[in-house]
Amino acid sequence: MTNAEKLKMETPDLTQSNIEKLAALFPACVTEAKGEDGKLKRAVNFELLRQMLSDAVLEGDEAYEFTWVGKKAAIVEANRPIRKTLRPCPAESVNWDSTENLYIEGDNLEVLKLLQESYLGKVKMIYIDPPYNTGNDFIYRDNFAQSREEYSEESGQVDENGDRLFKNTDSNGRFHSDWCSMIYSRLMLARNLLSDDGSILISIDEREYANIKQICNEVFGEKNYFGDIIWEATTQPINAGSARFGLQKKTEIILFYGKNKLAVPGFTLEKMEGGLSYPHNGKYGKCRFEIIEKSDSGNYSRPSMRFPILGQYPREGKRWQIGESTARALEREGKVEIVDGIVKKAVYPEDESDKIQYKPFWSLLNADDVGTAQTGKEELNIIMGSPIGFDTVKPVRLLKKLISYHGDSPLVLDFFSGSATTAHAVMQLNAEDGGHRKFIMVQLPEPCDEKSEAYKAGYPNICEIGKERIRRAAKKIAADNPGKPFDGGFRVFKLDDANMTDVYYSAGEYDQNMLDRLENNIKPDRTDLDLLFGCLLEWGLPLSMPYTSEQIEGCAVHTYNGGDLIACFEENIPESVVKEIAKRQPLRAVFRDSSFANSPAKINVGEIFKLIAPGATVKVL
C-alpha cells in the first residue's frame, strides 16, 4: 500500500470541519493558535466573531497592531546569545590571503548573531530571496533549522517505519505564523548590520507579501519604505487551459526599504519621476526635495499654473503642481530650489522629518532588460556545466541592476544566498565598471535530494553548488574581461560550536584527574586559525582583512591587518617573544592561558605591555 492509500483509521475532526465552514462565512474570524500539544492549528477569534454578529459596537480594547502566534518568541530568539563561532576553511576558499569576499555556511540566524559586532552598521546593501511559504521549501525554525524529514518527525507526519503520512502543505502544518517568526528574527538582526544610508531588497511572492510588508514596516519603519520593484519573472504565453480566467502570474515583487531614508543618496531608478525624493545637503540642511512639474498633456490646460518660480517657467509641455500663492510662500521660506536644472521644492527639513509625506515608487524591471527566472536557471546550468535542477534562480542581470543602485563600492550581504547569484553579479559588475564591491554570502548547507540532478552532478548540499558557481563564474568573468581586475576570490567559514570547552561541574565533582582537562580550556581539534578568527568576532573586527603569520624564536605569531591584533597561541612563550610582540605596538594582543608556565608569568605579560605598549589591550583565552 502506498502512502497515498493509507487509511486514517480515525473519525473526522469535527471541530476543524466546523472551523472550515465558519471560515467560508467569516474568513477574518479564523486565525491560528497553539493547541494543547504545542503545535499550531486553525482557531476561531470569538471576540471578533461576536462583533461580526452584532449590530452594535461591543466593549473591548482595540489597537492597531500586527501579530501572530510566536511573535514574542521570535523577538526573544533574535536577542538570545549563542556559544558559536565561525571556523575558517582556507582549503575550500579562493585567494584566501587577498580576497575581501566571504562565504559562510550555517543557519543564517546564528550567523547574523555572530556578525553583529564585526559588521555593525557596515553593510550598504542587503538582498535576500527567502524561501516562499509554499509548503515544499526548506524549513527554518526560530532557534534552529530542520529538514523536511526532521519537521515531519516532530509534527507526527511519519509512521514507525519512517514513511510520510501526508504532504506538508499550508493547510496541514505550514502556517503563516511559522514563516513570519522565521523572517522576523532575521530581519531584526539584519537591520543592525545596515549602514545609516544602507537599504534592503527582498524578493517575495503573493503568499506572504502582505505579512512581510507589515513586518518590514515594524523592523525598518514605514517611513523608510521606498516602494516596490516589479520584476517581469516570465514571458511565457498564457496557457488558457491551466490559467483560470486566462490570467497568469507574470511578475514577482521586490520590496525596497532603507535603514534611514533621509540618509540614502538619490537613486536613479526607472519610471519614478515625481515619486522619488532625495536628501539635499545644501544651505537648508538635509531636506527631501520633490519635482513640482507635471505633464500638461491632452486638452487640459491651466495658464495660471505657468507662472515663474525663481525666475524659471515650467518646461515645454509641463505645468506646476502648486499654485502661485504657495510658490511665493515657499520662496520666502527658502524651501524651493533649482536642482539639476529642474525646479523642486524642499518638503520638510530634517527637524520636521516626522511630517514628511512619502511617495513610495513603483518601478517595473522588464524581462528584456534583466532576464527572467528561466534565464537564471539557464545561466546556472551553463556555468555549472550540467543541469542542476533549480527552477527559481534569479538572473544575474536582475541582481546587477539592484546592486548598481548602491554605488561602486558597497558591501553586499545575502543571507539566503542559494546558488550565489548575488556573488556572481557583484563580480560581474566590478569587472565591467571597475567597482570595488564586496560580498558576504550566507547559506544553510541544506542537503540535496539523492535523486536530484544536483546530487547526481556531485553536489551533496546547496553550499557546494554556491561555492563552485563562484569559482567558475570568476574564471569566466576574467576570461571575458581581460585586463580588468576584480576580486574573484572568497574566504569560506563554517558555523560551529565555540572554540572553548564547556566545563560545568559542581564543587563535589572535581578530582585530581580532571586538572589536566581544566588547564587546557580550548577544544583539541581547534587550530591557531580557528582561535585567531574567533578572537576577531569577539573583538568585532571584520573577517576579510589581510594577515600574516611568522616564526619568532620558534613561536608562530599572527598579525592581523598590520597590527589591529597580534596573537600567539604557543605553549610556554618565552618572555623575549612577548617583548617583541609588544614592541610592534599592536592595538590588541591575544595569548592562550597555557602560553604561560604559571600565574606570575601571566602577570608579567601585563607588566611588559604596560611598559612597552601601554595603549594595547591584552587578553588571554
Disulfide bonds with the S-S distance in Angstrom:
none
